[in-house]
Amino acid sequence: MAGSRLEFALALAERAGALGLEYFRRLETLTVTAKGHQDLVSEADRDVETLVRAALAEAYPEDGIVGEEHGRLAGTSGYTWVIDPIDGTANFVAGIPQWCVVIACVKEGQTVIGITYDPVAREMFHAERGSGTFVNGRPVKVSSSDSLGRGSVGVGFSGRSHACGAVQVIDALVAKGGVFFRNASGGLMLAYVASGRLIGYCEAHMNAWDCLAGLLMIEEAGGFAVAYDAEAALTDGVRVIAGGKGIEADLIAICDASFPKVA
């Protein structure tokens, strides 16, 4: 069953990305509002999510849906779709081409499908549990780096957590000869970890729609993700520490010292 959902979701992510790209090419027409500190939403976010929800409801009417903009719809099949229509909205509305569509599917407390689509770069990252991770159909692996000093670590931050934690992570990374990376799209940064572009990623708290797809991709690409419950994340979010196994111990130690285990 998950296999047929994967093919459907890949095509849907491409459709959603195409609609987002239409809006991105006419930013001057967008109405943008603030949901909170550094947390923006536009009609592009809402319309893309509406497209995805409608398609899922038609194809899989018994599946649940959780989306950033339109809340949660309960299902009866045991499958729940998790949607971020435009991850990186601040970039999107500023004309910065670093944003993506994120779609995940959860079953019985585990993410079984993870998709991140970057329509500007035309890159489709995806994973299905037990089947590996791919970029545009090509299999990929996480970085083999065994040192924080060899490669860049993505560091996320949002208004849901204290800024001092992210600052402490960055300070510790630099002290170990490392480099930090941030592009204001956690979904893309996690996909970059899964494809070996970044060696790791950490953030004190992420919502499920931002991270479940990427965490599955990282695991399926041979990396690690600190234990989490996908079902619980749907309501509570999750602390994220993930990357290549060669830097696992060092990255976890830095994060444990820098931000709380329960966000």
C-alpha positions as CSV (number, residue, x, y, z in Angstrom):
1,M,0.0,0.0,0.0
2,A,2.8,2.4,0.8
3,G,4.3,1.9,-2.6
4,S,1.2,3.1,-4.5
5,R,1.0,6.1,-2.1
6,L,4.7,6.9,-2.8
7,E,4.1,7.2,-6.6
8,F,1.0,9.2,-6.0
9,A,2.8,11.6,-3.6
10,L,5.8,12.1,-5.9
11,A,3.5,13.3,-8.7
12,L,1.5,15.4,-6.2
13,A,4.7,17.1,-4.8
14,E,5.6,18.0,-8.4
15,R,2.1,19.5,-9.0
16,A,2.3,21.4,-5.7
17,G,5.8,22.7,-6.5
18,A,4.6,23.9,-9.9
19,L,1.8,25.9,-8.3
20,G,4.2,27.4,-5.7
21,L,6.5,28.3,-8.5
22,E,3.7,30.2,-10.3
23,Y,3.3,32.3,-7.2
24,F,7.0,32.7,-6.7
25,R,7.3,34.2,-10.2
26,R,4.8,36.9,-9.3
27,L,5.7,37.8,-5.8
28,E,4.4,41.4,-6.2
29,T,0.9,40.0,-6.1
30,L,1.2,38.1,-2.9
31,T,-0.6,39.1,0.4
32,V,1.7,38.2,3.2
33,T,0.8,38.1,6.9
34,A,2.7,37.3,10.1
35,K,1.6,34.3,12.2
36,G,4.3,35.1,14.8
37,H,7.9,36.3,15.2
38,Q,9.7,35.5,12.0
39,D,6.8,33.3,11.0
40,L,5.1,34.3,7.8
41,V,2.3,33.0,5.6
42,S,1.0,33.9,2.2
43,E,-1.9,32.8,0.0
44,A,0.7,30.7,-1.8
45,D,1.1,28.5,1.3
46,R,-2.6,28.2,1.8
47,D,-3.4,27.5,-1.8
48,V,-0.6,24.9,-2.3
49,E,-1.8,23.1,0.9
50,T,-5.4,23.2,-0.4
51,L,-4.3,21.6,-3.6
52,V,-2.4,18.8,-1.8
53,R,-5.3,18.2,0.7
54,A,-7.9,18.0,-2.0
55,A,-5.8,15.5,-4.1
56,L,-5.1,13.3,-1.0
57,A,-8.8,13.4,0.1
58,E,-9.9,12.3,-3.4
59,A,-7.3,9.5,-3.8
60,Y,-7.2,8.3,-0.2
61,P,-10.3,9.5,1.6
62,E,-9.7,7.3,4.7
63,D,-6.3,8.7,5.3
64,G,-5.6,11.4,7.9
65,I,-4.0,14.7,7.0
66,V,-1.9,17.2,9.1
67,G,-0.9,20.4,7.5
68,E,0.9,23.6,8.6
69,E,-1.8,25.9,7.4
70,H,-5.1,24.1,7.8
71,G,-4.8,21.9,10.8
72,R,-5.5,18.2,11.3
73,L,-8.1,15.9,9.7
74,A,-8.5,12.5,11.4
75,G,-8.6,9.3,9.3
76,T,-9.5,5.7,9.7
77,S,-6.9,3.9,7.5
78,G,-3.9,4.2,9.9
79,Y,-2.1,6.4,7.5
80,T,-1.6,10.1,8.1
81,W,-0.2,12.6,5.6
82,V,1.9,15.5,6.9
83,I,2.3,18.5,4.7
84,D,4.3,21.7,4.6
85,P,3.2,23.4,1.4
86,I,6.1,25.9,1.4
87,D,8.9,25.3,3.8
88,G,11.0,28.5,3.8
89,T,8.2,31.0,3.5
90,A,10.5,33.9,4.6
91,N,12.8,33.0,1.7
92,F,9.9,32.6,-0.7
93,V,8.3,36.0,0.0
94,A,11.8,37.7,-0.2
95,G,12.5,36.2,-3.6
96,I,15.2,33.9,-2.3
97,P,15.1,30.6,-4.2
98,Q,15.6,28.3,-1.2
99,W,12.2,26.8,-0.4
100,C,10.5,23.5,-0.9
101,V,7.3,21.4,-0.7
102,V,7.4,18.7,2.0
103,I,5.2,15.7,2.2
104,A,5.5,12.8,4.6
105,C,3.3,9.8,5.4
106,V,3.1,8.3,8.9
107,K,1.8,4.8,9.8
108,E,1.7,3.3,13.3
109,G,4.2,5.8,14.8
110,Q,6.7,5.5,11.9
111,T,7.3,7.7,8.9
112,V,6.9,5.5,5.9
113,I,7.3,8.0,3.1
114,G,9.3,11.2,2.9
115,I,9.4,13.7,0.0
116,T,11.0,17.1,-0.3
117,Y,10.7,18.8,-3.7
118,D,12.7,21.9,-4.6
119,P,10.9,23.3,-7.7
120,V,13.4,26.0,-8.4
121,A,16.3,23.6,-8.7
122,R,14.0,20.8,-10.0
123,E,15.3,18.4,-7.3
124,M,13.0,15.7,-5.9
125,F,14.4,14.1,-2.7
126,H,12.4,11.0,-1.5
127,A,12.6,8.0,0.6
128,E,10.3,5.0,1.4
129,R,11.0,3.0,4.6
130,G,13.3,0.1,3.7
131,S,14.0,1.2,0.2
132,G,16.7,3.9,0.4
133,T,16.9,7.6,-0.4
134,F,16.9,9.2,-3.9
135,V,17.4,12.5,-5.6
136,N,15.7,12.6,-9.0
137,G,15.7,8.9,-9.0
138,R,19.4,8.5,-8.2
139,P,20.4,6.8,-4.9
140,V,22.2,8.9,-2.4
141,K,24.0,8.4,0.9
142,V,24.8,10.7,3.9
143,S,28.3,12.1,4.3
144,S,31.1,9.8,5.3
145,S,32.8,12.6,7.3
146,D,34.2,11.4,10.6
147,S,34.9,14.9,11.9
148,L,32.9,18.1,12.5
149,G,35.9,19.9,11.0
150,R,35.2,18.3,7.6
151,G,31.9,19.5,6.3
152,S,29.1,21.9,7.3
153,V,26.4,21.3,9.9
154,G,22.9,22.8,9.4
155,V,21.7,24.7,12.4
156,G,18.0,25.5,12.7
157,F,16.3,28.1,14.8
158,S,12.8,29.4,15.2
159,G,10.8,31.5,17.7
160,R,9.7,28.3,19.4
161,S,13.0,28.0,21.2
162,H,15.6,30.2,22.9
163,A,18.1,31.8,20.6
164,C,20.9,31.1,23.1
165,G,20.8,27.3,22.3
166,A,21.5,27.8,18.6
167,V,24.3,30.3,19.5
168,Q,25.9,27.8,21.8
169,V,25.7,25.1,19.1
170,I,27.4,27.4,16.6
171,D,30.1,28.4,19.1
172,A,30.8,24.7,19.9
173,L,31.0,23.8,16.2
174,V,33.4,26.6,15.4
175,A,35.5,25.6,18.4
176,K,35.9,22.2,16.9
177,G,36.9,23.6,13.5
178,G,33.5,23.1,12.0
179,V,31.3,25.3,9.8
180,F,27.6,26.0,10.3
181,F,25.0,26.4,7.5
182,R,21.6,28.0,7.6
183,N,19.3,28.8,4.7
184,A,16.0,29.3,6.6
185,S,14.4,26.1,5.2
186,G,14.8,23.2,7.6
187,G,13.2,20.9,5.1
188,L,15.8,21.6,2.5
189,M,18.7,21.4,5.0
190,L,17.5,17.9,6.1
191,A,17.3,16.9,2.5
192,Y,20.9,18.2,2.0
193,V,22.0,16.0,4.9
194,A,20.3,13.0,3.4
195,S,22.1,13.6,0.1
196,G,25.6,14.1,1.7
197,R,25.8,17.9,1.1
198,L,25.7,18.7,4.8
199,I,27.2,16.4,7.4
200,G,24.5,17.0,10.0
201,Y,21.6,19.1,11.2
202,C,20.2,20.1,14.6
203,E,17.4,22.2,15.9
204,A,15.9,22.5,19.4
205,H,12.3,22.1,18.1
206,M,10.8,21.4,14.8
207,N,7.2,20.8,13.8
208,A,6.3,17.5,12.2
209,W,5.6,18.9,8.8
210,D,9.1,20.4,8.7
211,C,11.1,17.4,9.7
212,L,9.5,14.0,9.4
213,A,10.2,13.6,5.7
214,G,13.8,14.6,6.0
215,L,14.5,12.4,9.1
216,L,13.3,9.4,7.2
217,M,15.5,10.3,4.2
218,I,18.5,10.6,6.5
219,E,17.9,7.2,8.1
220,E,17.3,5.6,4.7
221,A,20.5,7.2,3.4
222,G,22.5,5.5,6.1
223,G,22.6,8.2,8.7
224,F,21.4,8.6,12.2
225,A,18.5,10.5,13.8
226,V,18.1,10.8,17.5
227,A,15.1,8.7,18.6
228,Y,11.7,10.2,18.1
229,D,8.1,9.1,17.8
230,A,6.5,10.3,14.6
231,E,3.0,10.0,15.9
232,A,3.8,12.2,19.0
233,A,5.6,14.7,16.8
234,L,2.3,15.3,15.0
235,T,1.1,17.3,18.0
236,D,4.2,18.1,20.0
237,G,7.0,18.6,17.5
238,V,10.4,17.1,18.1
239,R,14.0,18.0,18.9
240,V,16.1,17.1,15.9
241,I,19.7,15.9,15.8
242,A,20.6,13.9,12.7
243,G,23.4,13.3,10.2
244,G,26.2,11.0,9.1
245,K,27.2,8.4,11.7
246,G,30.8,9.5,11.8
247,I,29.9,12.7,13.6
248,E,27.0,11.3,15.6
249,A,28.6,11.3,19.1
250,D,30.1,14.8,18.7
251,L,27.0,16.4,17.4
252,I,24.8,14.8,20.1
253,A,27.2,15.9,22.8
254,I,27.1,19.5,21.5
255,C,23.3,19.5,21.3
256,D,22.8,18.0,24.7
257,A,24.9,20.7,26.2
258,S,23.2,23.5,24.2
259,F,19.5,22.9,24.2
260,P,17.0,20.8,26.2
261,K,16.0,17.3,25.3
262,V,12.4,18.2,25.6
263,A,11.5,21.4,23.7
